[in-house]
Amino acid sequence: MNDSSGSSGEFQVTGIAEQVADPDLRKVAEGASSYRPSARSLLFELRIVEVLSTSYRGGRPDRVRWTAPS
């Protein structure tokens, strides 16, 4: 979406966020990061359940829905 007014569309993500306390997983995440997070930064694992998006083409809504496999 290219502005905060939502004129080009909307995007929604639904899921579960769980804090990660495992120091080994934190090292993996920090290794993939482009910067070094501070020690006080919290790490969360995001389990995405569903994603909805709406874009507008010629004034008509184009809706897409994705649901995670069970």
Phi and psi restraints in degrees (range 20) as a CNS / XPLOR table:
assign (resid 1 and name C) (resid 2 and name N)
       (resid 2 and name CA) (resid 2 and name C) 1.0 -95.5 20.0 2
assign (resid 2 and name N) (resid 2 and name CA)
       (resid 2 and name C) (resid 3 and name N) 1.0 -1.6 20.0 2
assign (resid 2 and name C) (resid 3 and name N)
       (resid 3 and name CA) (resid 3 and name C) 1.0 -154.6 20.0 2
assign (resid 3 and name N) (resid 3 and name CA)
       (resid 3 and name C) (resid 4 and name N) 1.0 170.2 20.0 2
assign (resid 3 and name C) (resid 4 and name N)
       (resid 4 and name CA) (resid 4 and name C) 1.0 -84.2 20.0 2
assign (resid 4 and name N) (resid 4 and name CA)
       (resid 4 and name C) (resid 5 and name N) 1.0 -3.3 20.0 2
assign (resid 4 and name C) (resid 5 and name N)
       (resid 5 and name CA) (resid 5 and name C) 1.0 -82.0 20.0 2
assign (resid 5 and name N) (resid 5 and name CA)
       (resid 5 and name C) (resid 6 and name N) 1.0 -15.7 20.0 2
assign (resid 5 and name C) (resid 6 and name N)
       (resid 6 and name CA) (resid 6 and name C) 1.0 79.2 20.0 2
assign (resid 6 and name N) (resid 6 and name CA)
       (resid 6 and name C) (resid 7 and name N) 1.0 11.1 20.0 2
assign (resid 6 and name C) (resid 7 and name N)
       (resid 7 and name CA) (resid 7 and name C) 1.0 -66.0 20.0 2
assign (resid 7 and name N) (resid 7 and name CA)
       (resid 7 and name C) (resid 8 and name N) 1.0 -26.8 20.0 2
assign (resid 7 and name C) (resid 8 and name N)
       (resid 8 and name CA) (resid 8 and name C) 1.0 -92.2 20.0 2
assign (resid 8 and name N) (resid 8 and name CA)
       (resid 8 and name C) (resid 9 and name N) 1.0 -12.1 20.0 2
assign (resid 8 and name C) (resid 9 and name N)
       (resid 9 and name CA) (resid 9 and name C) 1.0 150.5 20.0 2
assign (resid 9 and name N) (resid 9 and name CA)
       (resid 9 and name C) (resid 10 and name N) 1.0 -178.2 20.0 2
assign (resid 9 and name C) (resid 10 and name N)
       (resid 10 and name CA) (resid 10 and name C) 1.0 -131.8 20.0 2
assign (resid 10 and name N) (resid 10 and name CA)
       (resid 10 and name C) (resid 11 and name N) 1.0 160.0 20.0 2
assign (resid 10 and name C) (resid 11 and name N)
       (resid 11 and name CA) (resid 11 and name C) 1.0 -145.7 20.0 2
assign (resid 11 and name N) (resid 11 and name CA)
       (resid 11 and name C) (resid 12 and name N) 1.0 132.0 20.0 2
assign (resid 11 and name C) (resid 12 and name N)
       (resid 12 and name CA) (resid 12 and name C) 1.0 -136.0 20.0 2
assign (resid 12 and name N) (resid 12 and name CA)
       (resid 12 and name C) (resid 13 and name N) 1.0 136.0 20.0 2
assign (resid 12 and name C) (resid 13 and name N)
       (resid 13 and name CA) (resid 13 and name C) 1.0 -122.3 20.0 2
assign (resid 13 and name N) (resid 13 and name CA)
       (resid 13 and name C) (resid 14 and name N) 1.0 131.3 20.0 2
assign (resid 13 and name C) (resid 14 and name N)
       (resid 14 and name CA) (resid 14 and name C) 1.0 -120.2 20.0 2
assign (resid 14 and name N) (resid 14 and name CA)
       (resid 14 and name C) (resid 15 and name N) 1.0 138.7 20.0 2
assign (resid 14 and name C) (resid 15 and name N)
       (resid 15 and name CA) (resid 15 and name C) 1.0 176.2 20.0 2
assign (resid 15 and name N) (resid 15 and name CA)
       (resid 15 and name C) (resid 16 and name N) 1.0 -159.5 20.0 2
assign (resid 15 and name C) (resid 16 and name N)
       (resid 16 and name CA) (resid 16 and name C) 1.0 -124.7 20.0 2
assign (resid 16 and name N) (resid 16 and name CA)
       (resid 16 and name C) (resid 17 and name N) 1.0 134.6 20.0 2
assign (resid 16 and name C) (resid 17 and name N)
       (resid 17 and name CA) (resid 17 and name C) 1.0 -112.9 20.0 2
assign (resid 17 and name N) (resid 17 and name CA)
       (resid 17 and name C) (resid 18 and name N) 1.0 126.8 20.0 2
assign (resid 17 and name C) (resid 18 and name N)
       (resid 18 and name CA) (resid 18 and name C) 1.0 -124.4 20.0 2
assign (resid 18 and name N) (resid 18 and name CA)
       (resid 18 and name C) (resid 19 and name N) 1.0 133.4 20.0 2
assign (resid 18 and name C) (resid 19 and name N)
       (resid 19 and name CA) (resid 19 and name C) 1.0 -68.4 20.0 2
assign (resid 19 and name N) (resid 19 and name CA)
       (resid 19 and name C) (resid 20 and name N) 1.0 136.8 20.0 2
assign (resid 19 and name C) (resid 20 and name N)
       (resid 20 and name CA) (resid 20 and name C) 1.0 -100.4 20.0 2
assign (resid 20 and name N) (resid 20 and name CA)
       (resid 20 and name C) (resid 21 and name N) 1.0 122.8 20.0 2
assign (resid 20 and name C) (resid 21 and name N)
       (resid 21 and name CA) (resid 21 and name C) 1.0 -107.3 20.0 2
assign (resid 21 and name N) (resid 21 and name CA)
       (resid 21 and name C) (resid 22 and name N) 1.0 -10.7 20.0 2
assign (resid 21 and name C) (resid 22 and name N)
       (resid 22 and name CA) (resid 22 and name C) 1.0 -68.5 20.0 2
assign (resid 22 and name N) (resid 22 and name CA)
       (resid 22 and name C) (resid 23 and name N) 1.0 117.8 20.0 2
assign (resid 22 and name C) (resid 23 and name N)
       (resid 23 and name CA) (resid 23 and name C) 1.0 -63.5 20.0 2
assign (resid 23 and name N) (resid 23 and name CA)
       (resid 23 and name C) (resid 24 and name N) 1.0 -30.4 20.0 2
assign (resid 23 and name C) (resid 24 and name N)
       (resid 24 and name CA) (resid 24 and name C) 1.0 -68.6 20.0 2
assign (resid 24 and name N) (resid 24 and name CA)
       (resid 24 and name C) (resid 25 and name N) 1.0 -40.9 20.0 2
assign (resid 24 and name C) (resid 25 and name N)
       (resid 25 and name CA) (resid 25 and name C) 1.0 -66.0 20.0 2
assign (resid 25 and name N) (resid 25 and name CA)
       (resid 25 and name C) (resid 26 and name N) 1.0 -35.9 20.0 2
assign (resid 25 and name C) (resid 26 and name N)
       (resid 26 and name CA) (resid 26 and name C) 1.0 -62.9 20.0 2
assign (resid 26 and name N) (resid 26 and name CA)
       (resid 26 and name C) (resid 27 and name N) 1.0 -41.4 20.0 2
assign (resid 26 and name C) (resid 27 and name N)
       (resid 27 and name CA) (resid 27 and name C) 1.0 -61.4 20.0 2
assign (resid 27 and name N) (resid 27 and name CA)
       (resid 27 and name C) (resid 28 and name N) 1.0 -39.9 20.0 2
assign (resid 27 and name C) (resid 28 and name N)
       (resid 28 and name CA) (resid 28 and name C) 1.0 -62.6 20.0 2
assign (resid 28 and name N) (resid 28 and name CA)
       (resid 28 and name C) (resid 29 and name N) 1.0 -46.4 20.0 2
assign (resid 28 and name C) (resid 29 and name N)
       (resid 29 and name CA) (resid 29 and name C) 1.0 -63.5 20.0 2
assign (resid 29 and name N) (resid 29 and name CA)
       (resid 29 and name C) (resid 30 and name N) 1.0 -42.8 20.0 2
assign (resid 29 and name C) (resid 30 and name N)
       (resid 30 and name CA) (resid 30 and name C) 1.0 -64.2 20.0 2
assign (resid 30 and name N) (resid 30 and name CA)
       (resid 30 and name C) (resid 31 and name N) 1.0 -34.9 20.0 2
assign (resid 30 and name C) (resid 31 and name N)
       (resid 31 and name CA) (resid 31 and name C) 1.0 -65.9 20.0 2
assign (resid 31 and name N) (resid 31 and name CA)
       (resid 31 and name C) (resid 32 and name N) 1.0 -28.4 20.0 2
assign (resid 31 and name C) (resid 32 and name N)
       (resid 32 and name CA) (resid 32 and name C) 1.0 -87.8 20.0 2
assign (resid 32 and name N) (resid 32 and name CA)
       (resid 32 and name C) (resid 33 and name N) 1.0 -10.4 20.0 2
assign (resid 32 and name C) (resid 33 and name N)
       (resid 33 and name CA) (resid 33 and name C) 1.0 -81.8 20.0 2
assign (resid 33 and name N) (resid 33 and name CA)
       (resid 33 and name C) (resid 34 and name N) 1.0 150.6 20.0 2
assign (resid 33 and name C) (resid 34 and name N)
       (resid 34 and name CA) (resid 34 and name C) 1.0 -83.8 20.0 2
assign (resid 34 and name N) (resid 34 and name CA)
       (resid 34 and name C) (resid 35 and name N) 1.0 -2.2 20.0 2
assign (resid 34 and name C) (resid 35 and name N)
       (resid 35 and name CA) (resid 35 and name C) 1.0 -146.3 20.0 2
assign (resid 35 and name N) (resid 35 and name CA)
       (resid 35 and name C) (resid 36 and name N) 1.0 168.3 20.0 2
assign (resid 35 and name C) (resid 36 and name N)
       (resid 36 and name CA) (resid 36 and name C) 1.0 -95.6 20.0 2
assign (resid 36 and name N) (resid 36 and name CA)
       (resid 36 and name C) (resid 37 and name N) 1.0 107.8 20.0 2
assign (resid 36 and name C) (resid 37 and name N)
       (resid 37 and name CA) (resid 37 and name C) 1.0 -65.7 20.0 2
assign (resid 37 and name N) (resid 37 and name CA)
       (resid 37 and name C) (resid 38 and name N) 1.0 149.9 20.0 2
assign (resid 37 and name C) (resid 38 and name N)
       (resid 38 and name CA) (resid 38 and name C) 1.0 -68.6 20.0 2
assign (resid 38 and name N) (resid 38 and name CA)
       (resid 38 and name C) (resid 39 and name N) 1.0 158.3 20.0 2
assign (resid 38 and name C) (resid 39 and name N)
       (resid 39 and name CA) (resid 39 and name C) 1.0 -61.7 20.0 2
assign (resid 39 and name N) (resid 39 and name CA)
       (resid 39 and name C) (resid 40 and name N) 1.0 -26.9 20.0 2
assign (resid 39 and name C) (resid 40 and name N)
       (resid 40 and name CA) (resid 40 and name C) 1.0 -82.9 20.0 2
assign (resid 40 and name N) (resid 40 and name CA)
       (resid 40 and name C) (resid 41 and name N) 1.0 -8.7 20.0 2
assign (resid 40 and name C) (resid 41 and name N)
       (resid 41 and name CA) (resid 41 and name C) 1.0 -67.3 20.0 2
assign (resid 41 and name N) (resid 41 and name CA)
       (resid 41 and name C) (resid 42 and name N) 1.0 136.3 20.0 2
assign (resid 41 and name C) (resid 42 and name N)
       (resid 42 and name CA) (resid 42 and name C) 1.0 -90.1 20.0 2
assign (resid 42 and name N) (resid 42 and name CA)
       (resid 42 and name C) (resid 43 and name N) 1.0 146.4 20.0 2
assign (resid 42 and name C) (resid 43 and name N)
       (resid 43 and name CA) (resid 43 and name C) 1.0 -113.3 20.0 2
assign (resid 43 and name N) (resid 43 and name CA)
       (resid 43 and name C) (resid 44 and name N) 1.0 132.8 20.0 2
assign (resid 43 and name C) (resid 44 and name N)
       (resid 44 and name CA) (resid 44 and name C) 1.0 -124.9 20.0 2
assign (resid 44 and name N) (resid 44 and name CA)
       (resid 44 and name C) (resid 45 and name N) 1.0 143.2 20.0 2
assign (resid 44 and name C) (resid 45 and name N)
       (resid 45 and name CA) (resid 45 and name C) 1.0 -95.9 20.0 2
assign (resid 45 and name N) (resid 45 and name CA)
       (resid 45 and name C) (resid 46 and name N) 1.0 129.8 20.0 2
assign (resid 45 and name C) (resid 46 and name N)
       (resid 46 and name CA) (resid 46 and name C) 1.0 -106.9 20.0 2
assign (resid 46 and name N) (resid 46 and name CA)
       (resid 46 and name C) (resid 47 and name N) 1.0 121.4 20.0 2
assign (resid 46 and name C) (resid 47 and name N)
       (resid 47 and name CA) (resid 47 and name C) 1.0 -105.6 20.0 2
assign (resid 47 and name N) (resid 47 and name CA)
       (resid 47 and name C) (resid 48 and name N) 1.0 102.4 20.0 2
assign (resid 47 and name C) (resid 48 and name N)
       (resid 48 and name CA) (resid 48 and name C) 1.0 -78.8 20.0 2
assign (resid 48 and name N) (resid 48 and name CA)
       (resid 48 and name C) (resid 49 and name N) 1.0 128.8 20.0 2
assign (resid 48 and name C) (resid 49 and name N)
       (resid 49 and name CA) (resid 49 and name C) 1.0 -101.5 20.0 2
assign (resid 49 and name N) (resid 49 and name CA)
       (resid 49 and name C) (resid 50 and name N) 1.0 -41.3 20.0 2
assign (resid 49 and name C) (resid 50 and name N)
       (resid 50 and name CA) (resid 50 and name C) 1.0 -152.8 20.0 2
assign (resid 50 and name N) (resid 50 and name CA)
       (resid 50 and name C) (resid 51 and name N) 1.0 145.6 20.0 2
assign (resid 50 and name C) (resid 51 and name N)
       (resid 51 and name CA) (resid 51 and name C) 1.0 -130.2 20.0 2
assign (resid 51 and name N) (resid 51 and name CA)
       (resid 51 and name C) (resid 52 and name N) 1.0 133.0 20.0 2
assign (resid 51 and name C) (resid 52 and name N)
       (resid 52 and name CA) (resid 52 and name C) 1.0 -124.3 20.0 2
assign (resid 52 and name N) (resid 52 and name CA)
       (resid 52 and name C) (resid 53 and name N) 1.0 137.4 20.0 2
assign (resid 52 and name C) (resid 53 and name N)
       (resid 53 and name CA) (resid 53 and name C) 1.0 -139.2 20.0 2
assign (resid 53 and name N) (resid 53 and name CA)
       (resid 53 and name C) (resid 54 and name N) 1.0 147.0 20.0 2
assign (resid 53 and name C) (resid 54 and name N)
       (resid 54 and name CA) (resid 54 and name C) 1.0 -132.7 20.0 2
assign (resid 54 and name N) (resid 54 and name CA)
       (resid 54 and name C) (resid 55 and name N) 1.0 125.3 20.0 2
assign (resid 54 and name C) (resid 55 and name N)
       (resid 55 and name CA) (resid 55 and name C) 1.0 -120.7 20.0 2
assign (resid 55 and name N) (resid 55 and name CA)
       (resid 55 and name C) (resid 56 and name N) 1.0 158.5 20.0 2
assign (resid 55 and name C) (resid 56 and name N)
       (resid 56 and name CA) (resid 56 and name C) 1.0 -114.6 20.0 2
assign (resid 56 and name N) (resid 56 and name CA)
       (resid 56 and name C) (resid 57 and name N) 1.0 119.0 20.0 2
assign (resid 56 and name C) (resid 57 and name N)
       (resid 57 and name CA) (resid 57 and name C) 1.0 -118.7 20.0 2
assign (resid 57 and name N) (resid 57 and name CA)
       (resid 57 and name C) (resid 58 and name N) 1.0 114.4 20.0 2
assign (resid 57 and name C) (resid 58 and name N)
       (resid 58 and name CA) (resid 58 and name C) 1.0 63.0 20.0 2
assign (resid 58 and name N) (resid 58 and name CA)
       (resid 58 and name C) (resid 59 and name N) 1.0 30.4 20.0 2
assign (resid 58 and name C) (resid 59 and name N)
       (resid 59 and name CA) (resid 59 and name C) 1.0 82.7 20.0 2
assign (resid 59 and name N) (resid 59 and name CA)
       (resid 59 and name C) (resid 60 and name N) 1.0 -2.3 20.0 2
assign (resid 59 and name C) (resid 60 and name N)
       (resid 60 and name CA) (resid 60 and name C) 1.0 -107.1 20.0 2
assign (resid 60 and name N) (resid 60 and name CA)
       (resid 60 and name C) (resid 61 and name N) 1.0 139.4 20.0 2
assign (resid 60 and name C) (resid 61 and name N)
       (resid 61 and name CA) (resid 61 and name C) 1.0 -73.8 20.0 2
assign (resid 61 and name N) (resid 61 and name CA)
       (resid 61 and name C) (resid 62 and name N) 1.0 138.0 20.0 2
assign (resid 61 and name C) (resid 62 and name N)
       (resid 62 and name CA) (resid 62 and name C) 1.0 -119.1 20.0 2
assign (resid 62 and name N) (resid 62 and name CA)
       (resid 62 and name C) (resid 63 and name N) 1.0 107.6 20.0 2
assign (resid 62 and name C) (resid 63 and name N)
       (resid 63 and name CA) (resid 63 and name C) 1.0 -103.6 20.0 2
assign (resid 63 and name N) (resid 63 and name CA)
       (resid 63 and name C) (resid 64 and name N) 1.0 138.7 20.0 2
assign (resid 63 and name C) (resid 64 and name N)
       (resid 64 and name CA) (resid 64 and name C) 1.0 -129.9 20.0 2
assign (resid 64 and name N) (resid 64 and name CA)
       (resid 64 and name C) (resid 65 and name N) 1.0 136.5 20.0 2
assign (resid 64 and name C) (resid 65 and name N)
       (resid 65 and name CA) (resid 65 and name C) 1.0 -129.5 20.0 2
assign (resid 65 and name N) (resid 65 and name CA)
       (resid 65 and name C) (resid 66 and name N) 1.0 133.1 20.0 2
assign (resid 65 and name C) (resid 66 and name N)
       (resid 66 and name CA) (resid 66 and name C) 1.0 -123.8 20.0 2
assign (resid 66 and name N) (resid 66 and name CA)
       (resid 66 and name C) (resid 67 and name N) 1.0 132.8 20.0 2
assign (resid 66 and name C) (resid 67 and name N)
       (resid 67 and name CA) (resid 67 and name C) 1.0 -122.4 20.0 2
assign (resid 67 and name N) (resid 67 and name CA)
       (resid 67 and name C) (resid 68 and name N) 1.0 136.1 20.0 2
assign (resid 67 and name C) (resid 68 and name N)
       (resid 68 and name CA) (resid 68 and name C) 1.0 -64.2 20.0 2
assign (resid 68 and name N) (resid 68 and name CA)
       (resid 68 and name C) (resid 69 and name N) 1.0 142.2 20.0 2
assign (resid 68 and name C) (resid 69 and name N)
       (resid 69 and name CA) (resid 69 and name C) 1.0 -64.5 20.0 2
assign (resid 69 and name N) (resid 69 and name CA)
       (resid 69 and name C) (resid 70 and name N) 1.0 145.8 20.0 2
